[in-house]
Amino acid sequence: MAIKVRLGAAGDCETCAQLSRIDELDNPGADHVPAEFFEAHIDDDEMFFVAEVDGRVVGFVVGQPMKGDWAYITLLAVDPRTRGQGVGRLLVDAILKRCEDLRFGYVTLFAPKFNKKTLGFYRSRGFIEGKDHVQFGIGPVTE
Ligand SMILES: CC(C)(COP(=O)(O)OP(=O)(O)OC[C@H]1O[C@@H](n2cnc3c(N)ncnc32)[C@H](O)[C@@H]1OP(=O)(O)O)[C@@H](O)C(=O)NCCC(=O)NCCS
């Protein structure tokens, strides 16, 4: 299977929003992220990548710089039909390379504890597991 990883573009955002509508990426107290969330990642940081197979977008990763020299991998997902074939690995490789180019000293992320495969995936990519956390969220904070 030929997998092409490239920077995400405006035309990918709706597909990425659809791919993100999975239990692992739901947001307590809010809907799944919309296409506009991905559009906001098309910028000079270049931390939004998609993976294509036969011209179809089958996965994405988005991240962002934090203050200091930290970076955050915000969301990662691969189409369930295309998992286990190396797509996630290539996406993580791409964003870690970008983090290296940007000279970030630390890259952090949160993974869904209920998905043991995801935990195994990150461990296999060299990420070190931290303590358990419970995610909290709140919708619009303006009245
Ligand atoms: C996590 C996810 C992105 C992985 O994508 P994927 O395309 O299925 O993963 P890959 O096929 O690229 O797996 C890559 C590597 O992880 C390893 N791996 C995968 N599952 C594993 C497991 N359960 N235990 C150990 N290693 C595992 C593979 O062996 C492979 O290693 P290799 O390249 O050295 O052979 C995908 O499963 C997914 O979308 N999960 C749901 C969303 C999610 O949990 N996102 C994370 C929240 S930020």
Ligand as a Chemical Component Dictionary entry (heavy atoms), coordinates in Angstrom:
data_LIG
# 
_chem_comp.id                   LIG 
_chem_comp.type                 NON-POLYMER 
_chem_comp.pdbx_formal_charge   0 
_chem_comp.three_letter_code    LIG 
# 
loop_
_chem_comp_atom.comp_id 
_chem_comp_atom.atom_id 
_chem_comp_atom.alt_atom_id 
_chem_comp_atom.type_symbol 
_chem_comp_atom.charge 
_chem_comp_atom.model_Cartn_x 
_chem_comp_atom.model_Cartn_y 
_chem_comp_atom.model_Cartn_z 
_chem_comp_atom.pdbx_ordinal 
LIG C1  C1  C 0 -3.435 5.226  17.048 1  
LIG C2  C2  C 0 -3.592 5.141  15.517 2  
LIG C3  C3  C 0 -3.480 6.537  14.936 3  
LIG C4  C4  C 0 -2.468 4.259  14.982 4  
LIG O1  O1  O 0 -2.525 4.279  13.558 5  
LIG P1  P1  P 0 -2.209 2.974  12.690 6  
LIG O2  O2  O 0 -2.105 3.407  11.288 7  
LIG O3  O3  O 0 -3.200 1.917  13.013 8  
LIG O4  O4  O 0 -0.796 2.519  13.293 9  
LIG P2  P2  P 0 0.407  1.850  12.470 10 
LIG O5  O5  O 0 -0.147 0.774  11.610 11 
LIG O6  O6  O 0 1.182  2.914  11.812 12 
LIG O7  O7  O 0 1.263  1.235  13.659 13 
LIG C5  C5  C 0 2.575  1.689  13.758 14 
LIG C6  C6  C 0 3.373  0.962  14.767 15 
LIG O8  O8  O 0 2.681  0.816  16.009 16 
LIG C7  C7  C 0 2.778  -0.527 16.416 17 
LIG N1  N1  N 0 1.586  -0.860 17.133 18 
LIG C8  C8  C 0 0.334  -0.650 16.731 19 
LIG N2  N2  N 0 -0.509 -1.131 17.679 20 
LIG C9  C9  C 0 0.275  -1.644 18.649 21 
LIG C10 C10 C 0 0.015  -2.315 19.869 22 
LIG N3  N3  N 0 -1.231 -2.582 20.277 23 
LIG N4  N4  N 0 1.050  -2.681 20.634 24 
LIG C11 C11 C 0 2.318  -2.454 20.231 25 
LIG N5  N5  N 0 2.623  -1.846 19.071 26 
LIG C12 C12 C 0 1.600  -1.458 18.312 27 
LIG C13 C13 C 0 2.894  -1.323 15.136 28 
LIG O9  O9  O 0 3.499  -2.570 15.392 29 
LIG C14 C14 C 0 3.751  -0.418 14.301 30 
LIG O10 O10 O 0 5.129  -0.553 14.649 31 
LIG P3  P3  P 0 6.264  -0.681 13.518 32 
LIG O11 O11 O 0 6.015  0.433  12.534 33 
LIG O12 O12 O 0 7.527  -0.505 14.272 34 
LIG O13 O13 O 0 6.043  -2.034 12.948 35 
LIG C15 C15 C 0 -4.940 4.512  15.123 36 
LIG O14 O14 O 0 -5.048 3.252  15.726 37 
LIG C16 C16 C 0 -6.146 5.339  15.499 38 
LIG O15 O15 O 0 -6.623 6.159  14.729 39 
LIG N6  N6  N 0 -6.680 5.138  16.710 40 
LIG C17 C17 C 0 -7.865 5.846  17.175 41 
LIG C18 C18 C 0 -7.593 7.294  17.445 42 
LIG C19 C19 C 0 -6.649 7.508  18.587 43 
LIG O16 O16 O 0 -6.612 6.779  19.558 44 
LIG N7  N7  N 0 -5.862 8.570  18.451 45 
LIG C20 C20 C 0 -4.912 8.966  19.427 46 
LIG C21 C21 C 0 -5.429 10.099 20.212 47 
LIG S1  S1  S 0 -4.384 11.513 20.121 48 
# 
loop_
_chem_comp_bond.comp_id 
_chem_comp_bond.atom_id_1 
_chem_comp_bond.atom_id_2 
_chem_comp_bond.value_order 
_chem_comp_bond.pdbx_ordinal 
LIG C1  C2  SING 1  
LIG C2  C3  SING 2  
LIG C2  C4  SING 3  
LIG C2  C15 SING 4  
LIG C4  O1  SING 5  
LIG O1  P1  SING 6  
LIG P1  O2  DOUB 7  
LIG P1  O3  SING 8  
LIG P1  O4  SING 9  
LIG O4  P2  SING 10 
LIG P2  O5  DOUB 11 
LIG P2  O6  SING 12 
LIG P2  O7  SING 13 
LIG O7  C5  SING 14 
LIG C5  C6  SING 15 
LIG C6  O8  SING 16 
LIG C6  C14 SING 17 
LIG O8  C7  SING 18 
LIG C7  N1  SING 19 
LIG C7  C13 SING 20 
LIG N1  C8  SING 21 
LIG N1  C12 SING 22 
LIG C8  N2  DOUB 23 
LIG N2  C9  SING 24 
LIG C9  C10 SING 25 
LIG C9  C12 DOUB 26 
LIG C10 N3  SING 27 
LIG C10 N4  DOUB 28 
LIG N4  C11 SING 29 
LIG C11 N5  DOUB 30 
LIG N5  C12 SING 31 
LIG C13 O9  SING 32 
LIG C13 C14 SING 33 
LIG C14 O10 SING 34 
LIG O10 P3  SING 35 
LIG P3  O11 DOUB 36 
LIG P3  O12 SING 37 
LIG P3  O13 SING 38 
LIG C15 O14 SING 39 
LIG C15 C16 SING 40 
LIG C16 O15 DOUB 41 
LIG C16 N6  SING 42 
LIG N6  C17 SING 43 
LIG C17 C18 SING 44 
LIG C18 C19 SING 45 
LIG C19 O16 DOUB 46 
LIG C19 N7  SING 47 
LIG N7  C20 SING 48 
LIG C20 C21 SING 49 
LIG C21 S1  SING 50 
# 
